[in-house]
Amino acid sequence: MNLPVIKHKRRATFSHLVYNFFANITGLTIFNWEFIKAVFLPPYEIAEVKKHMDELGVKTFPIVSITGFIIGLVLALQSYPVLLRFGATDFLPNTVALSVIRELGPVITALIFAGRVSSGIGAELGSMRVTEQIDAMEVSAINPFRYLVVTRVIATTMILPVLTIYVIFLALIGGYVAVIITENMSFEYYKNAIIGAVEFGDLIPGVAKTFVFGYIAGIVGAFKGYTADGGTEGVGRASTTAVVFASLLILIFDMILVQITLMLWPTLG
């Protein structure tokens, strides 16, 4: 299957940057359509999906573990002086929980995930493209798109929500550590305050949108790697631009999904 290869030239003009942006959007749209057509057709590479979920997701646990704990800790420490000024320190657990569950947990996890996974997929597929391994698979009557792209995108889409729930849990623990430092609040009070503050409309949309973020991280990395050109320099370019483009799309779609969430659950506003 022939997909458009984005040609890169070193001209730092505004018109060239605009052209590159829309060329990337067009190429990614075509790439998405090819994915949609391929994902529902057998054979289903279940073993490959599991392997990529381990490589792309499970091995990301260490970095997101540290990040999740620090998010909750810093958020609570920064929020405490503000709440203290208004005599509302009892609402510190509520503030940490709602901030982490609604926005900070899903978005920061997605950005870290994109930084590690999108670049990795872009570099791996890019090196396979420039060394003609993908071409060899096509000659051997193997569909490289289904084997290389579809499996990775499904894996990233499925694993990011799991990582997000894990990060939210660790962030709440980090918040409790900060609460102990500042307020010496009991764990029972902290837990009950979070349970009382968090509703269905807070948790489900926050986690559900990470399916979209995981898909973006996977499809952008695969697109950049699969269409790479220009030898080893092209591989590095594919890896770098995959992170930037995926992070930008995650932030844009987060803005859109927040508006959709507020329309579906007006009480969240």
Residue pairs with C-beta under 8 A, 6 or more apart in sequence:
1 34
1 138
1 143
1 145
3 27
3 30
3 31
3 34
3 226
3 227
4 26
4 27
4 30
4 227
5 227
5 228
5 229
6 20
6 23
6 24
6 27
6 227
7 229
8 20
8 230
8 234
8 237
9 16
24 245
27 223
27 227
28 219
28 220
28 223
31 219
31 222
31 223
31 226
31 227
32 219
34 145
35 145
35 149
35 150
35 153
35 219
38 143
38 145
38 146
38 149
38 150
39 150
39 153
39 154
41 146
45 146
45 147
45 150
45 151
48 147
48 151
49 151
49 154
49 155
49 158
50 155
52 151
52 152
52 154
52 155
52 156
53 155
53 158
53 159
56 117
56 120
56 121
56 152
56 155
56 156
56 159
56 218
57 117
57 155
57 156
57 159
57 160
57 162
57 163
58 159
60 112
60 113
60 116
60 117
60 163
61 163
61 166
63 112
63 116
64 109
64 112
64 113
64 163
64 166
64 167
65 166
65 167
65 170
67 108
67 109
67 112
67 167
68 105
68 109
68 166
68 167
68 168
68 169
68 170
68 171
68 174
69 170
69 171
69 173
69 174
70 174
71 100
71 104
71 105
71 108
71 167
71 171
71 174
72 96
72 100
72 170
72 171
72 172
72 173
72 174
72 175
72 176
72 177
72 178
73 174
73 175
73 177
73 178
74 174
74 178
75 95
75 96
75 99
75 100
75 104
75 171
75 175
75 178
76 92
76 95
76 96
76 174
76 175
76 177
76 178
76 179
76 182
77 178
77 181
77 182
79 92
79 95
79 96
80 89
80 92
80 178
80 182
80 183
83 89
83 91
83 92
83 95
89 182
89 183
90 193
91 193
92 175
92 179
92 182
92 183
92 185
93 175
93 176
93 179
93 185
93 189
93 190
93 193
93 194
93 197
94 193
94 194
94 196
94 197
96 171
96 172
96 175
96 178
96 179
96 194
97 172
97 175
97 193
97 194
97 197
97 198
98 197
98 198
98 202
100 168
100 171
100 172
100 175
101 168
101 198
101 202
101 203
101 206
102 202
102 205
102 206
102 268
103 206
103 254
103 258
104 171
105 164
105 167
105 168
105 171
105 206
106 164
106 206
106 207
106 209
106 210
106 213
106 254
107 213
107 250
107 251
107 254
108 167
109 160
109 163
109 164
109 167
109 210
110 160
110 164
110 210
110 213
110 214
110 216
110 217
110 250
110 254
111 247
111 250
113 156
113 160
113 163
113 213
113 214
113 217
114 213
114 216
114 217
114 220
114 243
114 246
114 247
114 250
115 243
115 247
117 156
117 217
117 218
117 221
118 217
118 218
118 220
118 221
118 224
118 242
118 243
118 245
118 246
119 221
119 239
119 240
119 242
119 243
120 221
120 239
121 152
121 156
121 218
121 221
121 222
121 225
121 242
122 220
122 221
122 222
122 224
122 225
122 228
122 235
122 238
122 239
122 241
122 242
122 243
123 225
123 235
123 236
123 238
123 239
124 225
125 134
125 148
125 149
125 221
125 222
125 224
125 225
125 226
125 228
125 238
126 224
126 225
126 228
126 234
126 235
126 238
126 239
127 225
127 235
128 134
128 148
128 225
129 225
129 226
129 227
129 228
129 229
130 228
130 229
130 230
130 231
130 232
130 234
130 235
134 144
134 148
134 226
137 143
137 144
137 147
137 148
138 144
145 226
148 222
148 226
149 222
149 226
152 218
152 221
152 222
153 215
153 218
153 219
153 222
154 218
155 218
156 214
156 215
156 217
156 218
156 221
157 211
157 214
157 215
157 218
158 214
159 214
160 210
160 211
160 213
160 214
160 217
161 207
161 208
161 210
161 211
161 214
163 210
164 206
164 207
164 210
165 207
168 206
168 207
172 194
175 190
176 187
176 190
179 185
179 190
201 261
201 265
201 267
201 268
202 268
205 257
205 261
205 264
205 265
205 268
209 253
209 254
209 257
209 261
212 253
212 257
213 250
213 253
213 254
216 246
216 249
216 250
216 253
217 246
217 250
220 242
220 245
220 246
220 249
221 242
221 246
223 242
224 238
224 239
224 241
224 242
224 245
225 235
225 238
225 239
225 242
227 238
228 234
228 235
228 237
228 238
230 237
261 268
262 268
262 269
